Amino acid sequence: MTDFLTKPLRAETWLDFARLVEAHNGVWGGCWCMAFHAKGEGWGKSAELNRQEKELLVREGRAHAALVYDRSDCVGWCQFGSPDELPRIKNRRAYLATDPVLPDWRITCFFTGKGYRRKGVSSAALAGAIKEISRLGGGSVEGYPEVTEGRKVSGSFLFNGTLSIFEQQGFERSRLIGKSKWAVTRMVQ
């Protein structure tokens, strides 16, 4: 396993993030990791508009992620932010039916570049996100991972991460919000 380095997504690392996204055709059909932002941003727009809006959010400090590096190459990320920054989540109806107390932070999206999958990038990305959340003041953190044990799941659909990597990093199951999806929580100092 490679020793990965993580850095926060910000203006200085934008080009690294952009190179990885462009190398993968905008990721998930041109999303540019905009799907969990407010509906007005990236919703039903072109890949180019998503790119422009994501860059603007990053430069304004309104988009957060831990980028994972193998030497100087960005090879993956984990997106996080406040519920105001990332109001959209998968399985929202089931999530809201549990009358949740909103967390301080949400972890909504992971991506690992081709050639780096199943090598620990997502684990490194989650650890980097936790470190950055701590630097930003900490608080309650929530993620929405998939249970993969006993199921055949395509890695390309694990954009919320796997339950096992969250549990390995101290998250606890809070409530089931889908057939194989959990809301998990952890306090970060």
N, C-alpha and C positions, 0 to 999 in steps of 0.2 A: 504494500500500500504506500502511496506517495504521501509525503508530508506536505499538506496543503497550507497555504497562507490565506487569510481572509482580510478584506478591506471593505469599508463602507462604500456604498454607491453614493457618489457626490460628483460635483462638476469635474473634479480632477480625475475621476475614474470612469466618467461617462463613455469615453471612446473605447475603453476595454469592454464595457458592457455592450456597447453598440456593435463592436466587431463580432462578439459571440452571437448576438441576436441575428445580425445580418448573415452570418455563416449558417444559420439554421432557418433561413427564409422568413424572418420576422417572428418565429416561434409560434406554434399553434395557429397557423393561418394569418399571421401578421398582427398578433395580439400586442406584442411589445410589452407584455406583463402589465396591461392596462385593464384587464377584465374585472379586477376586484376594486378598482377605483370607482368614483362616483359615476353614475350612469351617463352623464354628459361627456365624460372623458373616455375616448376609446370605444364607445358603444356603437357598434354598427358602422364604424368608419373605416377608411382604408388603412393599410399598413403604414403608409407614409404619414398620414395624419396622426396615427397612434404613436409613431416614432417622434414626431414633433411635440406632441402633448406630453409624452413621457420625459423627453429631454427638458421641457419647460418645468415640469413638476420637480425633476431632480435639481435643476439649477435654482429653483425657489425653495428647496429643502422640504418639499411636500411629497416626496417619494423616497422610501427607505428600502435598502436591501443589503445583505452581506454578500459580497462577491467572493468567489473562491478562485484562487490562483494556483497553477502549477508553474512554478518559476515566474515568468513574466506574462504567461497566458491566462486570461480569464476563462475558466472552464465550467462555471456554474454559479448559481445564486440561490438565495432564500429571501423572498420579499416579506417585509413586515411593516406595520404602521398602526396608528390609532384607528379605532372604529370610524372616526370622522374621515380619516384619510382613505381607509379601505372599508367602505360600508357594505360592499357586496360580498357574499360568501355563497358557496354551493350548499344545497340542502337548507336554504334559508327558512322555508316554511316550518320544517321540523325543528330547526334551531329555535325559532321564535315561539313555537308551541310549548317549549320548556320554560318559558318566562325567564330568560337568562339575565344575569347581571352582566352588563357589558364590561369587558376587560379593559385595561389600560392599553394593551397592545394585542394585535392579531398577527399571526403568521399565516399567510394565505397562499404562497406559491413558491415552488421549487423548480429549478431547471438545471439539467446537467447536459453538457455538450456531448456529441457523439464521440466515442472512443474513451470516455471517462465514466460511463455508467457502470454501476456495481463496483466502484472503486473507493467509495467513502466520501464522495463529493457532497451528497445531501447531508450527511452527518456533520461534515466540516462546515457546511453552509448554516445549518441550524445552530451549531456552536458559535459561529461568527455572529449570527443574529442575536443570540442571547447576550453575547459580550457587548454588542453595540447597544442593545436595549438597556443593559446595565449602565453603560457610559451615559446614556440619555436620561437616566434617573430611575430606571427599573419600574417595577410594579407588577400587576397581574398580567400574565401572557396566556393567550389561548391559541390553539391550533386545531385543525380539522382533518386529521390524517385518515388514511384507509387502512383497514385490516387486510393484510396480504397472506397471512398464514392460512394454509389449507385451500387457497384459491389461486387460480391462474389469472394473473393480472398483467396487462401490457404496461411496461415502464413508462410509455408515452402518456398514459392516463393517470399517473401518480403525481400530478402537479401539486397536490396538497401534502405530499410526503406520506411516509408509512408510519403506522402506529409504533412499530418497533423502534425506529430512530428517535421518536419523541420520548418513549418510555425509557430508553437508554440514557436520555439526557434529563431525567427527573420529572417529566410531565406525568400527570395522573389522569386517568379516564374520568370525565365529568358526567357525560351523558351521551347516549347513542343518538345520532341525528340522521342516520340513514341505514340502509341494509348492512353496510360494512364500513360506516364512517362514524367516528367519534369526535366529540369536542373534548379536548384535553387541556389541562391548565397547569400552570406553574407560577410561583412567585419568583421574581428576579430582583435581587438587591442591586 
